[in-house]
Amino acid sequence: MITLGHYLVVSGMLFALGLAGVIARRNILIVYMCLEMMLSAANLALVGFSRFHLVNGLPDYTAQSLVFFTITVAAAEVAVGLAIIVALFRTKQSVDVESVTKLQG
Amino acid sequence: MHASIILLLPLFSALAVLLGHRQLKGAAVLISVGSSIISFVACLFFLAADDDNKLLLPFIHVGQFQVGIEALIDQQSRGMMFIVSFIGMLVHIFSLGYMKDDDAKPRFFGALSLFMFSMTGIVLAGNLIMMFIFWELVGLSSYLLIGHWYQKASAAEACKKAFLTNRIGDFGFMIGILLLFGANGGNVNLDDLGSAFTSGPLRPDAPGYSAGFTTAAALCIFLGAVGKSAQFPLHVWLPDAMEGPTPVSALIHAATMVAAGVYMLVRVSFLITASPLAAEIIAGIGCVTALLAALMATQQNDIKRVLAYSTLSQLGYMVMAVGAVAMAAQHGHDPHGPNPGHPAMFHLYTHAFFKAMLFLGSGAIIYACHHEQDIWKMGGLRKHMPVTFWTFAIGTIALMGVPPLSGFWSKEAVLGTAYDSGSNILFHAGSITAALTAFYMTRLLIVTFFGKPRTDAAHHATEAPMVMILPLAVLALFSIFSAFDVLATPLQALKPPHVEGHQTVLFASLVALIVGAGGAIYLYRGKTSDPVNIKLFANKFYFDEIYSVIVRVCQDRLAWIVTGLERVFVDGLIARLPTAIIARLGAATRMLQGGHLQGYTFLLGGGVIAVVYLVVFVLPRLGH
C-alpha cells in the first residue's frame, strides 16, 4: 500500500538531489536543470497531498490547480533564465558559475 | 535720532568701502573721510542732547532676559563722543596725506571706519553686554590696522601679539560681566547695576553681601581694562602696535581705543567704590604702569616707541586716578561733592588731544624723513619743518605739564586725587612719573629737532603737505586751551573743580617738571649719541623675554601634556578604538559575501534546515 509518506519521501529526495546539484555543480546549465528538479519535487508533493486529501470522495483539486500554475511559471522562468544564460555566455565566454562573482562585497 | 546716525554712519561707510572698493575705486577713500566729517558734525549736535537711555535695537530677547543696542547719553558719553569723532575726523584727513602712496588705501580706510563704528558703540553702550560686543570689535579693527602692512613680518607678529594679549583681558572682562549678570538677576544695564550697588540688593549693608564677590567682580572687569588700556602686566602689546601706520597709532593706540579701558572703569566706578581692596589694586597697577613705562620711555630711540611708552605711562596715570578716586570716596573724602567731574576722564580728555597731535607730528616727521624712525638719525628738523616743530613742541610741553597748557591742569587733578586718596606711595610715584615724563619728552624734542641733521634724510626733510599740517595745527590749539572752561564746558569734559589748598601738589608737579626738563637739557644738548645707557630700561625690563620664557616653560609643557591626553583619550579611546572594532566586524562579515552564487545557495539551504529543525524539534519541546 503506497501512502502519502512514500510520495513525500520521493519528493524530499528529489528536492535534496536538486539542491545538491545547485550547490555542487559548476556548469550553469546543469544548475538550471537541478533547479527544475526542485520545482518538480514540489509539484510531486502537491499532487501527493491532492491525492490523499479527499473532499466529498474526490481528490482536493485546489492543490492540482496550484501545480498547473507552477508549471506555467516554470516555463516562463525557463525562457527568461535561458536568455540570461545566453547573455552571460556572450560576455564571459563561459558557463562556469565560478566566473560570475559580481556580487562580491 | 542723532545717536543712531552717529553709530550707523561709520558702519555703512565701512561696509561700502570694504565690500565695494573695487567698484568705488578712488571714491572709497572719500566715502570714509566724508562719513567721519558728517559724524563729527552729528557729534557737535549730540553735545546738546538730553540725558537719556535710548533703545536703538532690541538685540537679544529670551524670556525675561533682554539685551538691546542702547545709547546711554550722559555727560560722559557726550564728551567722549566728541573726542572720538573729532580726533577720528582729523586722523582721517591726516591719513589722506600720509597714506597717499599706499596700495591698500581702501582696506585702510575701511578698517578705520570699522574702528569708528566700534568705538562709538563702546561710548554709547548702555549695558555691559553691548559694551563687550563693541569691545571685541575695536579689538578686531585694531588687529586689522596694526597688521595693515602685513607683508612685514614684524607687523604681522605685532597684530597677533596685540590680539592675543587682549584676549586674556577680554576673557576676564567676560567673566566679570557674567558674575554681575548672575548677581543682579541677569540685568547688566549700567544704570540698573549702579542703583543695585548704591541702594539695591548689592549694596554693602544688604543681607547676603559678600565683599569677596564684589572684589572678584571688580577685578575681573578691571582685567578687561588691563588688556585694552595696556596696563602692567599686559602692557607688552602697545609698543609693538606701533608697527601700524602712524595715523592709526594716533587714533587707536593713543587717543581713543586704549582709553576705552579707562572710560569703562569710570562707567563702572560704582563697582570699584564698593570694594576697597579692588580700588587699591587698581590704583597700584596704574601706578606701577605709569612708573615702569616712564622709565622705559627714557631709553627708547624709536620716535614712535617713546610716544607709545609715554601713552602707557599716561594710561597708568588715568587708571591710578580711577583707583584713587574710589579710595578717596571710601574714606568719606569726597572733595568734589556733587560735581560729576572725574580726574581720570579729564586727563583722558586733555591727553587725547596732545598725544594724538604728538603721534601725528611724529607721522609728519617720519613721512618727511622717508620712513626713518630712529631719533638719533634725525636732528635739526626745527629749521626744515617749522610748523611740525612748533606743534610738536606745544604737544610736548602740554604733556610735560607746563602751566597753563591743558596737561598741567589734568595732571595736577590726577596728582591731587592721589594725594587725597590717603596713600603716600601713589602721590610720590605719580610725582616721580611726572619728572620722568618731563625728562623723556625734553630728550625727544632736543634730539629730534635741535642740533645738526645727522643723516641725509634729515638734511633733506621738507615740511609735510597741507592736509597733514592742518590737523596738527587744530590739535595744537586744543592742546593749549582744552583745559580751560571756555572749551571744557561746551565739550562736556568731566573737569573736576580746582581744589584749593593743595599747595603740596602744585609744588610737587612744578618741581618734577623743572627737575625732569632741566636734567634732559643738561644731558642731551648738542649730543649726537645717547650719553646715558641703561640696558634694563632700553630692553623694557626684559618683559618680552620673561614672557617668552613663561610661554616656553609653562604653556608649551602644558600643551605637551594636553596633547598627550588628547592622543590617548580622545584620539585613542573615543575615536580609534570603536573604529577598529567596527572594522574587524566588517571584515568578518564581508567574508560571507564571496559573490559565489552557490555559496549563497548553500547558506540558504543551511538556513532552511536550521529553521525546519527549530520549528519541528526545538519549539515543541519548549511548549509551543
Interface residues (C-beta under 8 A of the other chain):
Chain A: L19 V22 I23 A24 V31 V97 E98 V100 T101 K102 L103 Q104 G105
Chain B: R590 L592 Q593 G594 G595 H596 L597 Q598 Y600 T601 F602 G605
